[in-house]
């Protein structure tokens, strides 16, 4: 069983990486933009000094920084659209094993360079256009040892903390919330496409379309206030998705995904419901949690240290236990509705250490709507009729959950 789990994990991670490569290879239609356009990119040099160069339509301000575990260079810029040649980003040269790009947040674009080992950013700059040459982003990288890399990374974090000026949104006062708040979380987005079917259907698009349909269904009932962590093709780190739910004083958090299971292992079909547990219920759940938690690394977000994932405060731990109990009630409600109205991959409740479910005060479930690796599931996931029926089932599950919750405490 463990060998199978490891095989599943390796294949899932490989599929996620493949989806990102395909994202880098896409070339959006030409559109008018007030921002810069990234037209081409390339690598030069060797392992002693590797240079990344991107051709831009005009000079832009960039923020370049390093991340470890895995080794990455992040280049952030405002309002850059990508119109790169097809297949770009797959080249391995010097310290760089590949790169990808995409929309990271509204008005913010990101390039992520993957590196093979510890490094230093020797220089980074943007040259203005001149002599019939485009503006150019240049990043020079040199190898170093692990100790020096970690020391530089620590210094980088300290400077970032000192210059941060953005204040976190304040929690919505309980007196302002007239209805139970439901937060829908379409997984992935922007630079992170998630899973991808053989026909090119991307998980981030499927779950966003379904979340919009479910929001409409819930709002039509008049019983809930509904928010979505994202309502367009942008990326949001896992921790920010959790904080968004807390900021909105959510009474329920539903994270939506569409899985991909290699055909050579199993022709899987149907929906699966997951809750949070530090000990995974089975190897498949463990592999899926690892893949979903890897979303941040794919998009160039620093992964939390193991110590950050441990809840040490006993009061928070007790709150988490009560929240998990309520999450299980919601999960059972979904399974009950889908068993009657939809198709389940398994009626068994599954659990694992999904970071996106870790709000200690918000009951949370992760719903895999189906498998993009299955032709029938793919057809359903892209069908308006199926989405409407599935949204109706989940809406009924939400109703059942809050009816039970009324017996515990007022909204």
N, C-alpha and C positions, 0 to 999 in steps of 0.2 A: 504493500500500500504506500509506504514511504517513497519507494522508487517511482511509483506512478505519480505521486504528488510532486516530486521533484521534476519529473518529465512535463507534467502539466504546467508547473511554474515556469520552466525554461521556455516552453513553447508560447505561453501567454506573454511573457516579457519580450520575446522575439517578435511576436505579432504587434505589440505596442510600438516597438522601435520601427517596425516596417511601416506602420501607419504614419509615423512622423516623417519618415523619409519621403513617403508619397505626398505629404503635405508640402514639404520643401520643393517637390517637383512640380506642384501645381502652378499655373500661371493665370491669375485672374484677368478678366477682360479689361481692356484699357478704359479708364474712367477719369473724368476731370477731378483733380484734387488740389486743394490749396497747400497741401504739404509736399514733402519730398517724395520722390519715387526711387526705390532701389532697383536698378536695372540689371545688375550683374554682380557677381562675387567670385573670388578665386583665392587660392592659397599659393604661397611661394616660400622658398627657403628649405631648411632641413631641420633635424632635431636640435641642432645647436641654436637656431633662431628661425622661428616660423612666423610668417606674416600673413594676416588675413586682410584682404582688400575688398571693399564693396563700392561700386560705382553708384553715385547718387545724382539726381537731377539738380540738387542744390545743397548748399552747406546746411547742416543741422547740428544742434547741440546733442551730445550723447552722454550717457552715464555708463561707464565700463567698470565691471567688478568681477571678482573671482568667487567661485563656490567649490567646495570639496564634497567628496562622498556622494556621487562621483565628481571627478574633476571637470569643471565647466568654466567658460568665460561667458558673461552676460553683457549684452550691449542693448541698452534701452534708449529709445528716442521717441519724440513726440510726433504723431501724425505722419508716419512713413508708410506708404503702400508698396507692396512687393510685386514686381513684374519681372521676375527672374526667368532665365532660360529653363526649359524643361529638364528635369533630372539633376539639377544642381544641388549640391549639399552632400553628395555621396562620396566625394573624394577624400582619401586619406593622404596626408602629407605632413612630414615632420611630426610635431606634437599633436596635431589635430586629426581626429579620426572621423570627423564629419560635422555638419552644422545644419541648423533648421531655423525657421523664422515664421513670424505671424503676428496677428493682433493679440496683445497681452491684456489690455484693458481699454476702455473707451479713450480714444485719442492717444494711445500709447502702443508702440510697436517694439518687438523684441527679437534679437538674434541670439541664438545659443550655440556656442562652439563646444564640442565634446573633445576632451583631451585624454591622452593615454597615461599621464602621470603628473606628479607635482610640477608646478610651473610658477613663473612670475610674469606679470604684465609689465614688460619693459617700457613700452610707450603705447599711447593711444591718442589719436588726433584725427581731425577732419580737415581736409584741404578744400578750399573753394575752387570752383570751376575756372579754368583759364586755358588759353591757347588751344581752343577747340577740344579740351579734355574735360570730362565730367568732374564734379566734386567727388572726393574720395574719402571714405572712412578707412583708417589704417589701424590695425592692432598688432603689435609686435610681442611675441611670446618667447621666453627662454626657459630652459629646464632648471630645476632646483631640487633640493632634498626635502623630505617630508617635514622636518623640523622648521626649516625656513619658511616653507609654504604655510604651515599652521600659524607661525608667528605673524606673518604678513596678513593672513586672514583675520586674526584677532585684532590687529591694528586697523584693518579696514572696517570691521564691525564697530569698533569704538568711534571712529570718525563718523560713520553713518548714524550712530545713536546720538552723537552730539549735534548733528546738523538736521535731524528729523524735526519737522515742525507741524506735521499733519496730526491733528487730534482725532482720536477715535470718537465715533458717533455715540451720543448718550442713549441709554436705554429708554425706550418709550415708557412713560409713566403708566402704571396699571390703571389709573383712573381714566386714561385716554383710550383704553382698549375696550370697546363696547361689545365686541364679538371675539370668540376664540380665533387666535391667529395660526394659520397654517403656512409654513414656508416650504415651497417646492424647490428642489435643487437639481436642475438639469446638469448632469455630470459633464466634465471636460469643457471644451470650448476654446476658441481662439487658436493659439499655438499648439494646443493639445487636442487632437481630433478623437482620441479614444480608439475603440475598435473600428474595423472597416470590413465590409462584406466583399465578396468576390466581384460584385457589380459596382463597387466604389461607394456604396452607401456608408456614411460615417456616423458613428455613435453620437457625436455631439449634436448633429442635425436632427437625428431621430428623437432623442430625448427632449430636445428643446421644443419640437413640434408637439410632442405628447404633453409636456408640462403646460404649454399654452392651452391645450384642449382641456386638461384637467382643471386648470385655474378657472377657465370659463364655466365649467360644470359646477365647481364649488361655489363660485360667486353667484351663479344663477339661483342657487338654493337660498341665498339671502342670510345664511347662518354663519358665514365665516368671513374673516378678513384674510385675504391671500396675498402673499408676496413670493417673488421668485428671486433666487440668488443671482440669476442672469436672465435677461430677456433678449439677448442678441448673441452674436458669435464672438464672445470675449471670454478670456480665461480668468478664473478666480481661484487663488490657492485654497487648499483644503481648510486650513485654519481660519481663513477669512469667511468661508462658507458657514462654519460653526459660529463665528462671532456675529455674522449677519443675523442668524436665527436668534441668538441671544439678544441682540440689539432690538429686534422687533418683538421681544417678549413672546416668542413663539410657544404655542401650546402643543405643536406637533411639527416635526421636520421629516420630510420625505425626500430622500436622495434617489434620483432616477438614472438608470443605466441600461445598456443593452450589451450583453456579453458576447464573446466569440470563443467557441470551443473547437479546437482542431478536429477535423473530420476523421483523422486517422486514430483518434482516441475514442470519440463517441459522437454520434449524430444527435446532439442534445437539442431539445425543444422546450418552449414554455417559460413561464415566469418563475422566479425564485425570490423569496423574501429573507433578508438578513437583519440581524440585530447585532449589537456590540458585545464582544466578549474578548477578554485578553487571551483566553484559550480557545482556539478555533474548534468548531464542532466537527470538522473533518478536513481532509487534505485539500479538497476542491475549494472549500471556503477559505482556507489559509492562502491558497494560491491566488484566488480572486482578490482577497484583501491586499496581498502584496502588490498585485498589478495596479489596483485602484490607488493605493497609497503612493505608488511610483509616479502618479500623475504630476505631482509638484516638481519632481526631478526632471521630468520630460520638458516642462515649461520653464525651467531655470529658476526654481524656487529653492532656497536652502532647506534641506531636510532637518527636522528637529532631532536633537540628541535623544538618546534613549531615556535619559533622566527627565527630559521634558515631557515624556509620555507617561510617567509614573505619577499617580495621584497620591500625595503624601498626607494631605490634610484629612483627618478622620471625618470631619463634618461634610466635606466635599465627597468623600468616599461613600458615606451613608446616603447623601443626596443622589449620587450616581446609581446606587443600588435601587432606590425607589424609582428613579427615572428609567432604569433598565427594565424593571417590572412592568411599567406602563408601556414601554416600547414593545415588549413581548405581547401585551394585550392588543396593540395596534397590528402587530405582525400577524397574529392569529386571526384578527378581523379581516385582513387582506386575503389570507389563505382561504378563509371560509367563503368569501365572495368570489374569488377566482376559481375555486373548486366547483362552484355552481354555475358561473357565467363565463369563465375563461379557460385557459389551459395552463397548468402548472408543470414545471420541470420536476418538482417534488413537493409534496405536502409537508414535508419535514421542515421545521424552522431551522435555519442555519445561522451561525454566528462566527465572528472573527474580529480582529482588531482594526476595524475600519476607522481611520482618523476622522473622517467626515461625520461620524456618529458620536463623537466624544464630548458633546456639550453635557456637563453634569446635571443641568437643570432643564433640558429639553428632550422629551421622549422622541426618539429618532429611529427610523428604519431605512434600509437601503433596498430598493426594489429593482431587480434585473427584469426588465419587461419581456425579454426573449433573447434569442441567439441570432446575431447577424450571420453566423456561420451556417445557419439552416435556411434553405430557400423558402420554405413555407412561413417561417417566423419573419424573414426579411419582407415578404409580401405583406404580412399583417402589420409589421412595424411602420410601413409606409402607406398603409390604407387608412383613409379618413373614417370609413365605417368601423374598422377595428378599433381605431383610437377612441372613437366616440363610445363604443361599447365598453372598452377597457376603462376609460375615464369614469363611466357610470359605475362600474364595479368598485373602483377605488374610492369614488365619492361616497358610495354606500358604506364602505369600510370605515371611512372617516366618521360618518354619521354614527355608526355602531360604537366606534371608539369613544366619542365624546358623550354618548348616552351612558356608557359605563362609567366614564370619568365623573359624571354628575353625581354618582353615588359616593365618590371619594371626597370631592371638594368642589366648591363653586369655581367657575371659570375666572 
